[in-house]
Amino acid sequence: MTWWRCSRALTTKALIGQMYFTNAKERDLSNCRIDCEVNCGVHFLDQILITMAICQRLLIYDILSLAGVYHSLIFLSRSLGLAVQDSKQEKEMWVFGYGSLIWKADFPYEKRVIGHIKGFIRRFYQKSTDHRGVPSRPGRVVTLLSSNNPLDEVWGCAYKIANEDIESVTKHLDYRENMYERVDVLFHPFSNSQAEATPFHLNIYIAREVNPNFAGYEDIDTIASHIAECVGASGHNTEYLYNLAHSMRAIAPKVYDAHLFDLENAVKRIEMVKSKKALEIDRRNHNIAIK
């Protein structure tokens, strides 16, 4: 919960209870500080002080007293469950994988959850000049594009990072996901029961259309031709495609990703043609009759 939202809620509550909590003395600050740390966590103490600073600037200190802020905070924390829970949520870090992170999570994590995000589509529109290609022959990897349909879904895996690993994992992913921007989105966990699991916010890495390696809107055959030929430091581009297609069938067997599976089939056709040509050349070199 941001400090300005907290201050707005506290102001409303304090106005209601101003007849009880006016003319706060300086000694109330120490009491509020102690009680706030015990009941609500240090996280909300900063919000109290920020709220008081705003109110002093607006010349309404007599209305929004320190005692009023404190009791408003207790009211909100008990009725809405914002206190310690909100403080803990800010410390948590979840990362959503929709590409190679699904099968290659090369970082420590506490928990892995299958699910989806809404309002995006997954496309092989990002050039790879390092992992799955080279600058002279860039491969193709996935990124996410905003969809015109808010109900469109992209399935993948969410990883919960331990507090002690957040800094190191963030640095690792920022380096690994070069050209990708970290974005906060709402994640919908998959649930086997009829009851829907509670969505929560997490981080994803998206390569925006303005980044220099954005390939643009290419058709399936064009993308397939690049993937069939390109190799980078992490291996052949076809391995990336096939691993992603295989992983999606494993984690979301009822979800059909047309772009992904059409591209997989197109690359397999290219490889089949190449294989036939290689077989013909081998037979000719060994003077074997072709039936």
Phi and psi restraints in degrees (value plus and minus 20) as a CYANA .aco file:
   2 THR   PHI     -93.8   -53.8
   2 THR   PSI     135.9   175.9
   3 TRP   PHI     -82.8   -42.8
   3 TRP   PSI     -53.3   -13.3
   4 TRP   PHI     -92.3   -52.3
   4 TRP   PSI     -53.0   -13.0
   5 ARG   PHI     -87.2   -47.2
   5 ARG   PSI     -61.1   -21.1
   6 CYS   PHI     -81.3   -41.3
   6 CYS   PSI     -65.5   -25.5
   7 SER   PHI     -82.9   -42.9
   7 SER   PSI     -59.0   -19.0
   8 ARG   PHI     -85.1   -45.1
   8 ARG   PSI     -63.8   -23.8
   9 ALA   PHI     -85.7   -45.7
   9 ALA   PSI     -61.6   -21.6
  10 LEU   PHI     -85.3   -45.3
  10 LEU   PSI     -59.0   -19.0
  11 THR   PHI     -80.7   -40.7
  11 THR   PSI     -64.0   -24.0
  12 THR   PHI     -80.6   -40.6
  12 THR   PSI     -66.2   -26.2
  13 LYS   PHI     -85.4   -45.4
  13 LYS   PSI     -61.4   -21.4
  14 ALA   PHI     -85.9   -45.9
  14 ALA   PSI     -57.3   -17.3
  15 LEU   PHI     -81.7   -41.7
  15 LEU   PSI     -57.9   -17.9
  16 ILE   PHI     -85.5   -45.5
  16 ILE   PSI     -59.8   -19.8
  17 GLY   PHI    -122.4   -82.4
  17 GLY   PSI       1.9    41.9
  18 GLN   PHI     -86.3   -46.3
  18 GLN   PSI     -47.8    -7.8
  19 MET   PHI     -86.3   -46.3
  19 MET   PSI     -40.6    -0.6
  20 TYR   PHI    -117.3   -77.3
  20 TYR   PSI     -44.2    -4.2
  21 PHE   PHI    -147.5  -107.5
  21 PHE   PSI      30.1    70.1
  22 THR   PHI    -121.5   -81.5
  22 THR   PSI     146.6   186.6
  23 ASN   PHI      36.1    76.1
  23 ASN   PSI      29.9    69.9
  24 ALA   PHI     -87.8   -47.8
  24 ALA   PSI     120.3   160.3
  25 LYS   PHI    -115.0   -75.0
  25 LYS   PSI     147.3   187.3
  26 GLU   PHI     -84.4   -44.4
  26 GLU   PSI     -49.6    -9.6
  27 ARG   PHI     -85.6   -45.6
  27 ARG   PSI     -41.6    -1.6
  28 ASP   PHI     -85.5   -45.5
  28 ASP   PSI     -46.3    -6.3
  29 LEU   PHI     -82.5   -42.5
  29 LEU   PSI     -63.2   -23.2
  30 SER   PHI     -85.5   -45.5
  30 SER   PSI     -59.4   -19.4
  31 ASN   PHI     -85.2   -45.2
  31 ASN   PSI     -62.7   -22.7
  32 CYS   PHI     -82.4   -42.4
  32 CYS   PSI     -60.2   -20.2
  33 ARG   PHI     -81.8   -41.8
  33 ARG   PSI     -66.8   -26.8
  34 ILE   PHI     -86.6   -46.6
  34 ILE   PSI     -69.7   -29.7
  35 ASP   PHI     -84.9   -44.9
  35 ASP   PSI     -56.3   -16.3
  36 CYS   PHI     -85.4   -45.4
  36 CYS   PSI     -61.2   -21.2
  37 GLU   PHI     -86.2   -46.2
  37 GLU   PSI     -54.7   -14.7
  38 VAL   PHI     -96.5   -56.5
  38 VAL   PSI     -66.2   -26.2
  39 ASN   PHI    -111.0   -71.0
  39 ASN   PSI     -49.7    -9.7
  40 CYS   PHI    -145.1  -105.1
  40 CYS   PSI     -28.7    11.3
  41 GLY   PHI      68.6   108.6
  41 GLY   PSI     129.1   169.1
  42 VAL   PHI     -81.0   -41.0
  42 VAL   PSI     -46.3    -6.3
  43 HIS   PHI     -72.9   -32.9
  43 HIS   PSI     -59.3   -19.3
  44 PHE   PHI    -103.3   -63.3
  44 PHE   PSI     -36.3     3.7
  45 LEU   PHI     -81.4   -41.4
  45 LEU   PSI     -62.2   -22.2
  46 ASP   PHI     -81.4   -41.4
  46 ASP   PSI     -58.1   -18.1
  47 GLN   PHI     -86.7   -46.7
  47 GLN   PSI     -55.2   -15.2
  48 ILE   PHI     -82.3   -42.3
  48 ILE   PSI     -68.8   -28.8
  49 LEU   PHI     -84.6   -44.6
  49 LEU   PSI     -58.7   -18.7
  50 ILE   PHI     -83.4   -43.4
  50 ILE   PSI     -63.2   -23.2
  51 THR   PHI     -80.6   -40.6
  51 THR   PSI     -62.7   -22.7
  52 MET   PHI     -84.2   -44.2
  52 MET   PSI     -59.0   -19.0
  53 ALA   PHI     -82.7   -42.7
  53 ALA   PSI     -61.6   -21.6
  54 ILE   PHI     -83.3   -43.3
  54 ILE   PSI     -64.7   -24.7
  55 CYS   PHI     -86.9   -46.9
  55 CYS   PSI     -57.1   -17.1
  56 GLN   PHI     -82.1   -42.1
  56 GLN   PSI     -59.9   -19.9
  57 ARG   PHI     -86.9   -46.9
  57 ARG   PSI     -51.4   -11.4
  58 LEU   PHI    -107.5   -67.5
  58 LEU   PSI     -16.3    23.7
  59 LEU   PHI      40.3    80.3
  59 LEU   PSI      18.0    58.0
  60 ILE   PHI    -143.8  -103.8
  60 ILE   PSI      13.8    53.8
  61 TYR   PHI     -80.9   -40.9
  61 TYR   PSI     -54.9   -14.9
  62 ASP   PHI     -88.6   -48.6
  62 ASP   PSI     -42.8    -2.8
  63 ILE   PHI    -107.6   -67.6
  63 ILE   PSI     -69.0   -29.0
  64 LEU   PHI    -119.3   -79.3
  64 LEU   PSI      62.9   102.9
  65 SER   PHI     -99.3   -59.3
  65 SER   PSI     146.8   186.8
  66 LEU   PHI     -81.2   -41.2
  66 LEU   PSI     -61.7   -21.7
  67 ALA   PHI     -84.1   -44.1
  67 ALA   PSI     -58.8   -18.8
  68 GLY   PHI     -82.9   -42.9
  68 GLY   PSI     -61.9   -21.9
  69 VAL   PHI     -80.9   -40.9
  69 VAL   PSI     -66.0   -26.0
  70 TYR   PHI     -81.2   -41.2
  70 TYR   PSI     -70.2   -30.2
  71 HIS   PHI     -87.7   -47.7
  71 HIS   PSI     -52.0   -12.0
  72 SER   PHI     -84.3   -44.3
  72 SER   PSI     -59.9   -19.9
  73 LEU   PHI     -83.0   -43.0
  73 LEU   PSI     -65.3   -25.3
  74 ILE   PHI     -82.4   -42.4
  74 ILE   PSI     -62.0   -22.0
  75 PHE   PHI     -79.7   -39.7
  75 PHE   PSI     -67.9   -27.9
  76 LEU   PHI     -85.9   -45.9
  76 LEU   PSI     -62.5   -22.5
  77 SER   PHI     -86.1   -46.1
  77 SER   PSI     -56.3   -16.3
  78 ARG   PHI     -98.9   -58.9
  78 ARG   PSI     -57.5   -17.5
  79 SER   PHI    -102.0   -62.0
  79 SER   PSI     -53.1   -13.1
  80 LEU   PHI    -130.3   -90.3
  80 LEU   PSI     -25.7    14.3
  81 GLY   PHI      45.8    85.8
  81 GLY   PSI      21.3    61.3
  82 LEU   PHI    -115.1   -75.1
  82 LEU   PSI     -37.1     2.9
  83 ALA   PHI     -87.7   -47.7
  83 ALA   PSI    -111.9   -71.9
  84 VAL   PHI     -86.7   -46.7
  84 VAL   PSI     -53.7   -13.7
  85 GLN   PHI     -81.2   -41.2
  85 GLN   PSI     -64.6   -24.6
  86 ASP   PHI     -85.5   -45.5
  86 ASP   PSI     -58.5   -18.5
  87 SER   PHI     -84.3   -44.3
  87 SER   PSI     -59.1   -19.1
  88 LYS   PHI     -90.0   -50.0
  88 LYS   PSI     -57.8   -17.8
  89 GLN   PHI     -82.8   -42.8
  89 GLN   PSI     -54.7   -14.7
  90 GLU   PHI     -87.2   -47.2
  90 GLU   PSI     -44.4    -4.4
  91 LYS   PHI    -104.2   -64.2
  91 LYS   PSI     -38.7     1.3
  92 GLU   PHI     -96.8   -56.8
  92 GLU   PSI     128.5   168.5
  93 MET   PHI    -153.8  -113.8
  93 MET   PSI     105.9   145.9
  94 TRP   PHI    -141.8  -101.8
  94 TRP   PSI     122.8   162.8
  95 VAL   PHI    -146.0  -106.0
  95 VAL   PSI     115.0   155.0
  96 PHE   PHI    -121.4   -81.4
  96 PHE   PSI     107.3   147.3
  97 GLY   PHI    -127.0   -87.0
  97 GLY   PSI     106.7   146.7
  98 TYR   PHI    -144.7  -104.7
  98 TYR   PSI     -20.4    19.6
  99 GLY   PHI    -147.4  -107.4
  99 GLY   PSI    -142.1  -102.1
 100 SER   PHI     -85.8   -45.8
 100 SER   PSI     -40.9    -0.9
 101 LEU   PHI     -85.1   -45.1
 101 LEU   PSI     -38.1     1.9
 102 ILE   PHI     -86.1   -46.1
 102 ILE   PSI     -63.8   -23.8
 103 TRP   PHI    -130.0   -90.0
 103 TRP   PSI     -26.3    13.7
 104 LYS   PHI    -154.5  -114.5
 104 LYS   PSI      47.7    87.7
 105 ALA   PHI    -109.0   -69.0
 105 ALA   PSI      66.9   106.9
 106 ASP   PHI    -110.5   -70.5
 106 ASP   PSI      32.0    72.0
 107 PHE   PHI    -173.3  -133.3
 107 PHE   PSI     136.7   176.7
 108 PRO   PHI     -93.0   -53.0
 108 PRO   PSI     119.3   159.3
 109 TYR   PHI    -167.1  -127.1
 109 TYR   PSI     136.3   176.3
 110 GLU   PHI    -110.0   -70.0
 110 GLU   PSI     -53.1   -13.1
 111 LYS   PHI    -171.6  -131.6
 111 LYS   PSI     127.4   167.4
 112 ARG   PHI    -145.8  -105.8
 112 ARG   PSI     106.8   146.8
 113 VAL   PHI    -148.0  -108.0
 113 VAL   PSI     111.6   151.6
 114 ILE   PHI    -106.2   -66.2
 114 ILE   PSI     121.1   161.1
 115 GLY   PHI     158.8   198.8
 115 GLY   PSI    -180.1  -140.1
 116 HIS   PHI    -167.8  -127.8
 116 HIS   PSI     144.1   184.1
 117 ILE   PHI    -137.7   -97.7
 117 ILE   PSI     137.9   177.9
 118 LYS   PHI    -134.8   -94.8
 118 LYS   PSI     134.0   174.0
 119 GLY   PHI      66.8   106.8
 119 GLY   PSI      -6.7    33.3
 120 PHE   PHI    -151.8  -111.8
 120 PHE   PSI     141.4   181.4
 121 ILE   PHI    -149.9  -109.9
 121 ILE   PSI     126.7   166.7
 122 ARG   PHI    -117.9   -77.9
 122 ARG   PSI     108.7   148.7
 123 ARG   PHI    -160.1  -120.1
 123 ARG   PSI     128.2   168.2
 124 PHE   PHI    -106.3   -66.3
 124 PHE   PSI      42.3    82.3
 125 TYR   PHI    -128.6   -88.6
 125 TYR   PSI     -13.3    26.7
 126 GLN   PHI    -128.2   -88.2
 126 GLN   PSI     108.7   148.7
 127 LYS   PHI     -94.0   -54.0
 127 LYS   PSI     123.5   163.5
 128 SER   PHI    -137.9   -97.9
 128 SER   PSI      90.5   130.5
 129 THR   PHI    -121.9   -81.9
 129 THR   PSI     -12.5    27.5
 130 ASP   PHI    -152.6  -112.6
 130 ASP   PSI     -86.3   -46.3
 131 HIS   PHI     -89.9   -49.9
 131 HIS   PSI     -63.4   -23.4
 132 ARG   PHI    -143.6  -103.6
 132 ARG   PSI       2.0    42.0
 133 GLY   PHI    -196.4  -156.4
 133 GLY   PSI    -194.0  -154.0
 134 VAL   PHI    -152.0  -112.0
 134 VAL   PSI     143.6   183.6
 135 PRO   PHI     -74.1   -34.1
 135 PRO   PSI     -57.1   -17.1
 136 SER   PHI     -97.6   -57.6
 136 SER   PSI     -40.7    -0.7
 137 ARG   PHI    -165.5  -125.5
 137 ARG   PSI      59.0    99.0
 138 PRO   PHI     -92.8   -52.8
 138 PRO   PSI     120.0   160.0
 139 GLY   PHI    -101.7   -61.7
 139 GLY   PSI    -189.4  -149.4
 140 ARG   PHI    -150.7  -110.7
 140 ARG   PSI     109.8   149.8
 141 VAL   PHI    -150.7  -110.7
 141 VAL   PSI     152.5   192.5
 142 VAL   PHI    -108.3   -68.3
 142 VAL   PSI     132.1   172.1
 143 THR   PHI    -160.6  -120.6
 143 THR   PSI     158.2   198.2
 144 LEU   PHI    -133.4   -93.4
 144 LEU   PSI     121.3   161.3
 145 LEU   PHI    -138.2   -98.2
 145 LEU   PSI     124.3   164.3
 146 SER   PHI     -85.1   -45.1
 146 SER   PSI     116.3   156.3
 147 SER   PHI    -120.3   -80.3
 147 SER   PSI     130.0   170.0
 148 ASN   PHI     -92.2   -52.2
 148 ASN   PSI     -38.3     1.7
 149 ASN   PHI    -123.3   -83.3
 149 ASN   PSI      91.1   131.1
 150 PRO   PHI     -85.4   -45.4
 150 PRO   PSI     -32.6     7.4
 151 LEU   PHI    -112.5   -72.5
 151 LEU   PSI     -26.5    13.5
 152 ASP   PHI     -79.4   -39.4
 152 ASP   PSI     122.1   162.1
 153 GLU   PHI    -142.7  -102.7
 153 GLU   PSI     124.4   164.4
 154 VAL   PHI    -141.5  -101.5
 154 VAL   PSI     100.1   140.1
 155 TRP   PHI    -114.2   -74.2
 155 TRP   PSI     129.9   169.9
 156 GLY   PHI    -196.5  -156.5
 156 GLY   PSI    -172.9  -132.9
 157 CYS   PHI    -147.5  -107.5
 157 CYS   PSI     118.5   158.5
 158 ALA   PHI    -124.9   -84.9
 158 ALA   PSI     116.6   156.6
 159 TYR   PHI    -138.4   -98.4
 159 TYR   PSI     108.4   148.4
 160 LYS   PHI    -111.1   -71.1
 160 LYS   PSI     106.5   146.5
 161 ILE   PHI    -119.8   -79.8
 161 ILE   PSI     112.9   152.9
 162 ALA   PHI     -83.9   -43.9
 162 ALA   PSI     128.8   168.8
 163 ASN   PHI     -74.9   -34.9
 163 ASN   PSI     -60.6   -20.6
 164 GLU   PHI     -92.6   -52.6
 164 GLU   PSI     -33.8     6.2
 165 ASP   PHI    -124.3   -84.3
 165 ASP   PSI     -23.5    16.5
 166 ILE   PHI     -77.8   -37.8
 166 ILE   PSI     -67.5   -27.5
 167 GLU   PHI     -84.0   -44.0
 167 GLU   PSI     -66.8   -26.8
 168 SER   PHI     -89.0   -49.0
 168 SER   PSI     -60.1   -20.1
 169 VAL   PHI     -87.2   -47.2
 169 VAL   PSI     -60.2   -20.2
 170 THR   PHI     -80.7   -40.7
 170 THR   PSI     -65.0   -25.0
 171 LYS   PHI     -83.3   -43.3
 171 LYS   PSI     -61.8   -21.8
 172 HIS   PHI     -82.9   -42.9
 172 HIS   PSI     -66.0   -26.0
 173 LEU   PHI     -91.0   -51.0
 173 LEU   PSI     -55.4   -15.4
 174 ASP   PHI     -81.6   -41.6
 174 ASP   PSI     -55.7   -15.7
 175 TYR   PHI     -96.5   -56.5
 175 TYR   PSI     -63.9   -23.9
 176 ARG   PHI     -86.5   -46.5
 176 ARG   PSI     -63.5   -23.5
 177 GLU   PHI    -109.9   -69.9
 177 GLU   PSI      35.8    75.8
 178 ASN   PHI     -80.1   -40.1
 178 ASN   PSI     119.5   159.5
 179 MET   PHI      55.5    95.5
 179 MET   PSI     -19.8    20.2
 180 TYR   PHI    -123.9   -83.9
 180 TYR   PSI     122.4   162.4
 181 GLU   PHI    -123.0   -83.0
 181 GLU   PSI     117.5   157.5
 182 ARG   PHI    -100.9   -60.9
 182 ARG   PSI     106.9   146.9
 183 VAL   PHI    -152.4  -112.4
 183 VAL   PSI     125.6   165.6
 184 ASP   PHI    -113.9   -73.9
 184 ASP   PSI     107.5   147.5
 185 VAL   PHI    -158.6  -118.6
 185 VAL   PSI     148.6   188.6
 186 LEU   PHI    -112.4   -72.4
 186 LEU   PSI     108.2   148.2
 187 PHE   PHI    -127.4   -87.4
 187 PHE   PSI     117.9   157.9
 188 HIS   PHI    -133.0   -93.0
 188 HIS   PSI      84.4   124.4
 189 PRO   PHI     -87.2   -47.2
 189 PRO   PSI     126.9   166.9
 190 PHE   PHI     -97.8   -57.8
 190 PHE   PSI     117.9   157.9
 191 SER   PHI    -147.3  -107.3
 191 SER   PSI     112.2   152.2
 192 ASN   PHI     -97.0   -57.0
 192 ASN   PSI     -40.1    -0.1
 193 SER   PHI    -107.8   -67.8
 193 SER   PSI     151.7   191.7
 194 GLN   PHI     -91.1   -51.1
 194 GLN   PSI     -48.2    -8.2
 195 ALA   PHI     -93.7   -53.7
 195 ALA   PSI     112.5   152.5
 196 GLU   PHI     -97.2   -57.2
 196 GLU   PSI     112.0   152.0
 197 ALA   PHI     -87.9   -47.9
 197 ALA   PSI     131.3   171.3
 198 THR   PHI     -93.9   -53.9
 198 THR   PSI     104.5   144.5
 199 PRO   PHI     -87.4   -47.4
 199 PRO   PSI     136.2   176.2
 200 PHE   PHI    -170.2  -130.2
 200 PHE   PSI     141.7   181.7
 201 HIS   PHI    -106.0   -66.0
 201 HIS   PSI     127.3   167.3
 202 LEU   PHI    -172.1  -132.1
 202 LEU   PSI     159.8   199.8
 203 ASN   PHI    -120.8   -80.8
 203 ASN   PSI     121.9   161.9
 204 ILE   PHI    -151.7  -111.7
 204 ILE   PSI     140.4   180.4
 205 TYR   PHI    -130.1   -90.1
 205 TYR   PSI     101.1   141.1
 206 ILE   PHI    -144.1  -104.1
 206 ILE   PSI     112.5   152.5
 207 ALA   PHI    -110.1   -70.1
 207 ALA   PSI      88.6   128.6
 208 ARG   PHI     -89.3   -49.3
 208 ARG   PSI     140.5   180.5
 209 GLU   PHI     -87.2   -47.2
 209 GLU   PSI     -37.2     2.8
 210 VAL   PHI    -106.4   -66.4
 210 VAL   PSI     -27.5    12.5
 211 ASN   PHI     -92.8   -52.8
 211 ASN   PSI     129.3   169.3
 212 PRO   PHI     -84.1   -44.1
 212 PRO   PSI     -38.5     1.5
 213 ASN   PHI    -118.6   -78.6
 213 ASN   PSI      -9.5    30.5
 214 PHE   PHI     -93.3   -53.3
 214 PHE   PSI     101.1   141.1
 215 ALA   PHI     -99.0   -59.0
 215 ALA   PSI     -44.2    -4.2
 216 GLY   PHI      77.7   117.7
 216 GLY   PSI    -196.0  -156.0
 217 TYR   PHI    -107.9   -67.9
 217 TYR   PSI      69.3   109.3
 218 GLU   PHI    -118.5   -78.5
 218 GLU   PSI     132.0   172.0
 219 ASP   PHI     -99.3   -59.3
 219 ASP   PSI     150.0   190.0
 220 ILE   PHI     -79.5   -39.5
 220 ILE   PSI     -65.1   -25.1
 221 ASP   PHI     -84.9   -44.9
 221 ASP   PSI     -58.0   -18.0
 222 THR   PHI     -85.7   -45.7
 222 THR   PSI     -66.4   -26.4
 223 ILE   PHI     -82.1   -42.1
 223 ILE   PSI     -62.6   -22.6
 224 ALA   PHI     -81.6   -41.6
 224 ALA   PSI     -58.3   -18.3
 225 SER   PHI     -84.3   -44.3
 225 SER   PSI     -56.6   -16.6
 226 HIS   PHI     -88.3   -48.3
 226 HIS   PSI     -67.3   -27.3
 227 ILE   PHI     -82.2   -42.2
 227 ILE   PSI     -58.1   -18.1
 228 ALA   PHI     -86.5   -46.5
 228 ALA   PSI     -42.1    -2.1
 229 GLU   PHI    -126.6   -86.6
 229 GLU   PSI     -40.3    -0.3
 230 CYS   PHI    -113.4   -73.4
 230 CYS   PSI     125.7   165.7
 231 VAL   PHI    -158.9  -118.9
 231 VAL   PSI     120.3   160.3
 232 GLY   PHI    -153.5  -113.5
 232 GLY   PSI    -187.3  -147.3
 233 ALA   PHI     -83.3   -43.3
 233 ALA   PSI     -48.9    -8.9
 234 SER   PHI    -112.2   -72.2
 234 SER   PSI     -22.0    18.0
 235 GLY   PHI     105.2   145.2
 235 GLY   PSI    -192.1  -152.1
 236 HIS   PHI     -91.4   -51.4
 236 HIS   PSI     125.0   165.0
 237 ASN   PHI     -83.3   -43.3
 237 ASN   PSI     -51.8   -11.8
 238 THR   PHI     -83.8   -43.8
 238 THR   PSI     -53.6   -13.6
 239 GLU   PHI     -81.3   -41.3
 239 GLU   PSI     -62.3   -22.3
 240 TYR   PHI     -79.2   -39.2
 240 TYR   PSI     -68.8   -28.8
 241 LEU   PHI     -82.2   -42.2
 241 LEU   PSI     -69.4   -29.4
 242 TYR   PHI     -86.5   -46.5
 242 TYR   PSI     -58.1   -18.1
 243 ASN   PHI     -83.9   -43.9
 243 ASN   PSI     -60.2   -20.2
 244 LEU   PHI     -86.7   -46.7
 244 LEU   PSI     -64.7   -24.7
 245 ALA   PHI     -82.4   -42.4
 245 ALA   PSI     -63.3   -23.3
 246 HIS   PHI     -83.5   -43.5
 246 HIS   PSI     -62.7   -22.7
 247 SER   PHI     -84.7   -44.7
 247 SER   PSI     -60.1   -20.1
 248 MET   PHI     -86.1   -46.1
 248 MET   PSI     -56.8   -16.8
 249 ARG   PHI     -87.1   -47.1
 249 ARG   PSI     -49.2    -9.2
 250 ALA   PHI     -98.1   -58.1
 250 ALA   PSI     -63.8   -23.8
 251 ILE   PHI    -108.9   -68.9
 251 ILE   PSI     -45.5    -5.5
 252 ALA   PHI    -159.8  -119.8
 252 ALA   PSI      48.4    88.4
 253 PRO   PHI     -83.2   -43.2
 253 PRO   PSI     -39.9     0.1
 254 LYS   PHI    -115.3   -75.3
 254 LYS   PSI     -19.0    21.0
 255 VAL   PHI    -123.0   -83.0
 255 VAL   PSI     106.8   146.8
 256 TYR   PHI    -127.3   -87.3
 256 TYR   PSI      92.7   132.7
 257 ASP   PHI    -114.8   -74.8
 257 ASP   PSI      78.0   118.0
 258 ALA   PHI     -80.6   -40.6
 258 ALA   PSI     -64.3   -24.3
 259 HIS   PHI     -81.9   -41.9
 259 HIS   PSI     -65.2   -25.2
 260 LEU   PHI     -85.6   -45.6
 260 LEU   PSI     -69.4   -29.4
 261 PHE   PHI     -95.1   -55.1
 261 PHE   PSI     -52.6   -12.6
 262 ASP   PHI     -84.9   -44.9
 262 ASP   PSI     -59.1   -19.1
 263 LEU   PHI     -87.9   -47.9
 263 LEU   PSI     -59.1   -19.1
 264 GLU   PHI     -79.5   -39.5
 264 GLU   PSI     -66.4   -26.4
 265 ASN   PHI     -84.7   -44.7
 265 ASN   PSI     -58.5   -18.5
 266 ALA   PHI     -85.2   -45.2
 266 ALA   PSI     -60.6   -20.6
 267 VAL   PHI     -88.5   -48.5
 267 VAL   PSI     -58.7   -18.7
 268 LYS   PHI     -83.4   -43.4
 268 LYS   PSI     -56.2   -16.2
 269 ARG   PHI     -85.3   -45.3
 269 ARG   PSI     -61.0   -21.0
 270 ILE   PHI     -82.2   -42.2
 270 ILE   PSI     -63.8   -23.8
 271 GLU   PHI     -86.3   -46.3
 271 GLU   PSI     -54.2   -14.2
 272 MET   PHI     -86.2   -46.2
 272 MET   PSI     -62.8   -22.8
 273 VAL   PHI     -83.3   -43.3
 273 VAL   PSI     -64.2   -24.2
 274 LYS   PHI     -82.3   -42.3
 274 LYS   PSI     -58.6   -18.6
 275 SER   PHI     -85.7   -45.7
 275 SER   PSI     -60.8   -20.8
 276 LYS   PHI     -84.7   -44.7
 276 LYS   PSI     -61.6   -21.6
 277 LYS   PHI     -85.1   -45.1
 277 LYS   PSI     -60.3   -20.3
 278 ALA   PHI     -84.7   -44.7
 278 ALA   PSI     -57.7   -17.7
 279 LEU   PHI     -87.0   -47.0
 279 LEU   PSI     -60.5   -20.5
 280 GLU   PHI     -83.5   -43.5
 280 GLU   PSI     -63.0   -23.0
 281 ILE   PHI     -84.1   -44.1
 281 ILE   PSI     -60.6   -20.6
 282 ASP   PHI     -85.1   -45.1
 282 ASP   PSI     -60.0   -20.0
 283 ARG   PHI     -86.0   -46.0
 283 ARG   PSI     -61.1   -21.1
 284 ARG   PHI     -84.7   -44.7
 284 ARG   PSI     -60.6   -20.6
 285 ASN   PHI     -84.5   -44.5
 285 ASN   PSI     -46.6    -6.6
 286 HIS   PHI    -126.1   -86.1
 286 HIS   PSI      -8.5    31.5
 287 ASN   PHI      34.7    74.7
 287 ASN   PSI      23.5    63.5
 288 ILE   PHI    -119.0   -79.0
 288 ILE   PSI     109.9   149.9
 289 ALA   PHI     -88.7   -48.7
 289 ALA   PSI     118.2   158.2
 290 ILE   PHI    -117.7   -77.7
 290 ILE   PSI     100.6   140.6
